Amino acid sequence: MKAPLTLLSLLTTSLFAANPFTTEEFNTTINTSRWFIFNYETGGFTSPDWNAVDGGANPETSTTFTAGNGVSFVATEASSLGTFTGDFYSAGIEGLDCDVFAENASLIQSVEFFFLHDGVFYFSDPFTLNNDGWSLLQYSFTTDPWYTIEDGIFVDALITDEILSDVSQIGVDFFPSALDDAIGSRVGLDNFTLMGHVPTTPMEIAKENADDLALSFLRKSSFSYTIEVNEELTSDGWNPLSPETTDLSGIEPFETTIPRSVRQFFRLMIKPLYYSVPDIGA
């Protein structure tokens, strides 16, 4: 099953708007029930199932194919405390990230992200699932292509700042390759995440004295920093410098002093800190 994210606690009151690196883990039945399944047969909405994939300690939302033309997991302003709708542009939302589940991937023709702005739906490129079980999907609002439908035909769509400033629905579509074969097969969603910009941060290396070097950099909130070291300037062989310079967070400038070596290379690895939508209820 998919790996759980490393998360920080976040006050409920700050989640009534879109925030970068916020994720819905579907940890409770109520969190799950605030998302919706679009029923292609009736044109209405139903509630998804909770923790039905394996019943384990890392729950998800899921459902099974029925008569119709697919499965859509939908978030509205009523879902996840409104976290996944609203002004993505001002919040700095740059893309989407989630885990998707297919009981039988060979029955799935494609999976796609979608969102709704001012009555118009926008769709990502379709993804193909190569393996049964869980797969990671990632897609950008700024660098990946998006499409909309005009006169029944998919056409290229430019995602403008205005479009991203008012998102009223968002979610993931699953489409079967042969509906009759897919009926009853389960698909699922977990760790639905709004992705933001990860900044580049220069690290200064200065001669502290004849025996030591000083490494320093500026920090920003919502990110963790790890100084890595390597004896060669290659893509492999990088390791954390020390426990004291691993997974650093905060906003104050950071500086550390280390003994000089004959030859060492240093780099700064920056990771976002993910915030989980609070458990709405049990």
N, C-alpha and C positions, 0 to 999 in steps of 0.2 A: 504494500500500500504506500501511498505518497508519504513523504517525510513531513513531520510537523514543522512549522516555521518557528524561529526564535522571535518572541514577541515581547513588547512592553505593555504595561497597563496604561490605559488612557481614560480620562474622565468621560463619562457618558455625554455630558453637556457639550463637549467639544466635537462630537461626531455628528452634528446635525448639518454638516456640509461636507463636500468632498475634500479629502486630504490625501496627499501623496503617501504611498506605502501603507495604506490602510487595507486590511484584509478581513474578509468574512470567512470564519472557520466552520460555521454551522454547528456550534458546540451544543446548542439546545434545540428542542423541538420548536420553540417559539421563534428563535432566529430563523429556522428553516421555514416555518409556516408563513413568515412575512415575505418570502420569495414566492413566485408563482410559476406554474406550468401552463403554457398556452396550449389549448386543445385544438388541434387543427381540424378535427372532425366537427366540433360544435362551434368553434370560434370563441369559446369562453375560456375561463381560467380555473385551474384546480390547484390544490396544495401538493407540494412534493412530499416524498417519503423522507424520513430521517433515519440515518444510521442503519440503512437496510442492505448495504453492500456486504459487510461482514460482521456487523454488530460489535465492532471492536471499540477501543478506547479513543480512536481518532475519527469521529463521526463526519458525515458528509450529507449532502442533499442528493436525492436520486429519484428516478421514476422509471417506468417501463413504456415501451412503445405500445400504442393502441392504434386502432383504425384511424387513418388520417395521413398526414404527410410529414411527420417528424415530431421532434420534441424541442421545445424552447424553454430554457430557464430564464425567468424575467425578474429583474429588480426594478421597482418604482420608488417614488419618494416615501412610500410606506414600508419599504424594505430596509433592513439594517440601519434603522434610525436615520434614513435619508442619506446615508453616506455615499451612495453610488449614483446620485443624481445631482443636478445643479450646475454650478459654474466651475467646470473643469479648467478653463483657461486661466482664470485668476488664481486658482489653487496650484497651478503648475503641473497638472496631470498630463503625462506624456504617453501613456500606454496602459495596456492591460496584461494581466498575468493570472493564470489559474491552472488547477489540475482538473482533468476530465477523465471520466471512467467509462469504459465500454466492456460489458460482459463478453461480447463477441465482436471484436473489431472488424472482422470480415463482413459483418452485416451493415457497417456504417459507411455510407458513401462519402460524407464529409461532415466537418464540424466548423463552425464559424462564430466570430464575435459579431454583435450588432449593437447599435444604439439608436435612439429616437430623438430628433430635434425638430420642433415646430411642425409636427405631423409627418415628417419625412424620416424613413428608416435608412441607415447607412450600414454597410456590411463589409467585413474583412475579406481577404482572400480565404478560400476554403482550405482547411487542414485535412490531411489524410492520416488516420490512425493506423500504425503499423503493428501494434501489439495489443493483445487483450490486457485488461486491467487499466492502470493509471498512466496518463501521459501529461506532460507539461505543455501548455500553450502560452505563447507570448506574442504581443502585437503592439505596434507603435501607432499613435495618432499622427505623428509627424514625418516618419520616414517610410512607412508601409502604405501600400495603396488601399483605398476605400472605394466603395461602389454604392450607387443607389439605383432605383428602378424607375425608368421612364417609359411609358407605353408598353409595359410588360417586359422590357429589356434592361439588363444590367448595364450601366454606364459608369465611367470613371467619375469620382466625386472628389473635389478639393475640400479638405477639412479645414475650414477657416477658424480664426479666433472667435468669430461670432457664433459659429455652430457649436464649438466647444464650451461657450459661455452659458449654454442652456440645454443640458441633457436631461430628458424626462424619463427615459427607460434605457436599460442596458442589460445585456445578457449573452447567452450562448445558445446556438442552434445545433441540433443533431439531425442529420437527414439519413434515412436508411437507403441502402442500395436496392433492396427488394422488400417492400413493406410487409407483405404476407409472411415472409421468413423472419422479419425482425419483431413482429408482435410478441410481446412478453419478454423481450430481451431488455436488460437493465442498462441505463446510462446514468452518469452522475457528475457532480460538480463539487469542488472544494477549493478552499484558499483563493477565492476570487479577490484580486488585488488591483488597486489603482497604483500605477507606477509613476514615479516622478524623476526629476533630473538628479543624477549623481554627479556632484561637482568634481573637477580636478583640483587638486591642492598641491602646490609645490612644497617640497621638503628641503630645508636649508641644512647644509653640512658645513660646519665651520671647525677650524682648528682651535680647540679649547686651550691646549698647552702642548708641550712636547710629547706627551704620552696619551692624550685623550682627544676625542672628537665630540662635538656638540651637534645633536640632531634636533631640529625644531620644525614645527608647522602650526598653522592655525586650524582650529576645529570649528565645525558648525553643528548645531543641534540636529537631531534625527539621523545622525550617521555614526558609525563606529570606525575606528582607524587602527590598523596594524602595521608596524614597521617590519618589513621582511629583509633578509640578508642573503647574499649569494656570493660565492667566491668567483663565479664566472658570469659574464653578461649574456646569459642564455635564457630561454623560456622555461627551462626545467631547473630544479634544484633550489628553489626559493623556500625559505623557512622563516617562521617568526623569529625576530631578534631575541626576544626574551618574554617571559610571562608578563613583565611589567610594561611592555610596549605592545601588548596584544589586546584587541577589542576595547580600545580606549574610546570613551564618549564624553560629551560635555561641550562647553563653548569657550573655555579658557585656552589660550595658547599653550602648547605642550613642548617641553624641552627635556632631553635626557643626555647624559654624558656616558660615553663608552670608551674602552681602551682602543687605541689605534692598532690596526693590523697591517700586515704587509700589503694585502690587496683585498678589498671588500666592496661589493656593490649593494646599495640600499634602494628600496622602493617603498611607497606608501600605498597600502591597499585600503580602499574605502568601500564600506557596505552600508546600505540603508538599514535603519532600525524599523521593523514592521510593527504596526499597531493593530491589535485585534479589535474588531467590533465587540463591544461588551456583550456578555450573556444577557439577553433580554428577559429570559425566564427559563424555568426548567420544564 
